Amino acid sequence: MILKKQVYKVDRKVNPLIGILLFFISIILLIFTLPLGFVYGLFHGMFKKGIVGLSEYLLKIAISIDQLGNVGMQHLLNLVWIKKGGYKFGNRDETISSALGRNHKLGTLTKFGTAIDQLLDFIDKNHSLNSIDYYIEPSSEIIDQLAWIHVADQKLLAIKPKGKTNFILPGGQKEPKESDVMTLSREIKDELGIILDISSFEHLGIFEARANGRKPNILIRSTCYSSEYTGELKVNPEVGEIFWLNYVDRESVSEVDSLIFDILKDSGLLA
């Protein structure tokens, strides 16, 4: 049973003076308290778990420094590492390597950015791709959505909205202060008139690709679940129609949904 509560919220706007004041306060705390806390952390890690505890503590610091660099150097990195329309550096919840990996996937690295990526790949194979963090807070460039995956007789349930030519998977956009289960259950009830069985929820994966019909640097992040349900599948004719798709219908869905088709095909679930 999935009960994890996640809050998805884009950074709020703040008073410029507040931002400047908090910056200087953080610098003062950094200078006077970080050295003491760092030394204590080293001894604490060693005392609790030995070299393993020390390694875990230093890794957390390394990740935090990487996140700080992603914010502090965002304008420079956006200028020299990525092409126009690339995924922007600067999300405070993301590391440089994660943003680098997203641009690697999108093919939007400059020659300089590609060289950095190849250097990291030499040190640690597929470093940037393996560093992509799909659990970071959304930004103006990442749209979070949920999808219910239901396969029957090796066919995938989809909806064709009225007046549209492409199919969509049932689901909807994530809501602030709600768990995935709460949001998806409500959306599916509204769209298909059925009740999802919360106890049978199974997380199938997180998929990310360019958002269709939006600016090139906007990404869709689709978190997918399957579950049992009660009720009869139906959709309001004014909204659209229900269709059961095979793998050959992959070209008629969005870029992110096509990734889901590939996984289902490779797993033998989709014909």
N, C-alpha and C positions, 0 to 999 in steps of 0.2 A: 504494500500500500504506500503510495507516494504522498507524503504530507509536507515535504519541504516547501517552505514559503520563500518566494523570491520577490524582491521589489525591483522593478525596472523603471527607472526614471532618468530622464535626461538632466544634465546639470542645470540647476536653477540659476537665474541671473542674480548678480549681487551688486550692491553699491560699490562703485570703483574705489572709494575711500576705504571701505571695509576690506576690500581685497588687498590694498596696499598695507593697511595696518596689520592684518593677519600675516602677511608675508614677513614683515619685520619682526613680529612676535615669534614666528616660527624660526627665523634665523637666530634670534637670541637663545631660544630653547635648544636649538641645534648645537650652538657653540658651547653652552654651559652644562647641558645635561647629557648630550649624546656620548661624550667620552666616558663619563662615569657609568652610564647604562651599558655601553659597549663592553667595557672591562668586566662588569658584573655578569653580563650575558655570556661571555667566554667561559668564565669559571662555573657558572650555573650549568651550561651545556656539558662541560667536561665532567662535572660532579654527578649529573643525572644519568648521562648515557655514554660518557667517555668520548672517544673520537667521533662516534656517530652523532652524538648530541651537538658537538662542536660543528660538524659538517652541516647539520640541519639548520643550526642558527645562522651560520655564515651564508648558506644558500638563501634564506629568507631576506637577509640584508642585501645580497646581490640582486635579487628580484626587485626589491624596493628601490635600489639605486637605478636599476634599469627603467623602472616606471618613472622615476624622477627625471631621468634623461629623456624619456619619451615626451614629457611635458616641457622640460626646459629647453630642449633643442628642436622642438616641433617645427618651427618656421624654417630653420636651416635645413632640416632633414626633408621637409616637404619641397624645398627648392632644389636640392642637389641629388636626392635619392629616388624621387618618383617623377613620372611623367604627368602631364596634365590629365586629369580625370582619374588619377590613382587614389588609393585609399589613404587618407590623411593620417599622419602621426599626430599625437597630442592627447589621446584619451588617457586620463589620469589613472585609469584602472588597468592599463595595458602596458606591456613591455615593448621596447624597441623591436626585439626579435619577433614578437607576435605581429606587429604592424608590418614588418619587413616580409613576414611569411604570407600575409594577405596580399601584398603587392606582387610577391613571387607568383602566387596562384593566378592573379589577374593579368600578369604579364605587363605590369606598369612600372617596373623598375628602370631607372636610367642606367647607362653604362657604369657609372660610379656605384649606384645602388646594387647592380648585379655583381660587381667586383667584391663588394662587401659581403654580399650573400654567399658568393662562392668561397670566400675566405672562411666564413663561419662554417660552411658545408665541409671544407677541408678539415677543420678542427673537430667538428661534430657533425657527422653525416645527417643531412636533411634537418639541420638545426632550426632554421626559420619556419619550415613547414610544421615541424613537430612542436614548435613554440606557440602556434596559433591558439589563442585563448578564446574559446567559444562561450565562456561564462562571464565575460566582462560586461560592465554596465553599458547599455546602449547609448549611442550618441546620435547626432544629427545625420550620421552616415550609416548607421546600422538600424534597420527596422526589424524588430522582434515579432515573430508570429509563431503560432502553434498549429499543428496539423494532426488530424486523426487519420491513422492509416488502417484501412479495413480491406482485407483481401479475402475473396471467396472464389473457389474453383480457379485459382491462379489469375484472377482478374481484380483490378484495383478500383475501389469505389471513388468516383469523382463527380463533380458538378459542372455543368456547362451553363454559366450565367446567361440569362435572356439577352439576346442581341450581341453576344460575344462569340468568337470563333474558337477560343482556347478553353481548355478545361482547367479547373482548379481543384485542389484537394480540400475537403471540408476542414474548417477550423477558423481561426481569426487572430487578430493582433493581441499581444499580451497586454494585460491591464495592470496598472500600478496597484500594489498592496494586495494582490491576489496570487495564489499558488497557480501553477500550471493546470492542475486538476480542476480547480474551481472555474478558471477562465474557459478551458476547453469544454468542460461539461456544459456550461451555459451556452457557448457558441453552437455546439452540436445539437443541443435541444432546440435552439432557435432555427437552425438551418434544416435539420432533418427530422425533428419531432421525436427523437428517441432519448432514452436515459442511459448514459454510460455507467457501467459498473466500476465504481472507484476502486474496489478491492482487486480488480483484474488489470489495472493500468500497468503497462510495460513500456519503459523508455526505449525507443528504437534508435535514437541518434539525433545529432544536430548537424544540419546541412546549411551551407552558406554559398551564395553566388550573387552576381549582379542582379539588381532589381529591374525587372522589365518595365519599360516606359518611364524611367526616371533618369536623373543625371548619372553619368558613367561611374562616379565614385560612390553611389549609394548601393549598399548591400542589403540583402534579405537574409536573415538568420532564422531558419525554420527548425523548431524543436518538435520532434515527432513522437507520438505515442500510439499504441494500439490498446484496445480493451474490448471486453464483451459489452453487450447492450441489451436493453429491453425495449419493446415497442416495434412499430412498423416504420421502415425507412420511407420517408416521403418528403418532397420539397414543394413549396408553393409554386405553381406554374408561372406565376408572375415574376418569380425570382430566377427560375431556371429549370433544368432537367437533370435527373440522375443518369449517369452512364457508368458502365463497367469497362475498364480499359485494359488492353494488353500492352506488352512492351512496344509494339509497333506504333502505339499512340504517343510515344515519348516526345515526338516533335511538336505535339499540340499542347504542351504544357510549358510552364515557365522554366527558366534556367535552373533555379534551385530545385524545383520538383523533378526535373530530369535526373538530378543526382539521386533522388529517392528511387526513381524507376531503376537506375543502374544497380543500386544495392539490393532491391527486391529481386531483380533478375538474377544477380550473382548468387543470391541465397536460395534460388530455386522456387521462390514464392510467386513469381510473376511469369506468365507464359509469353 
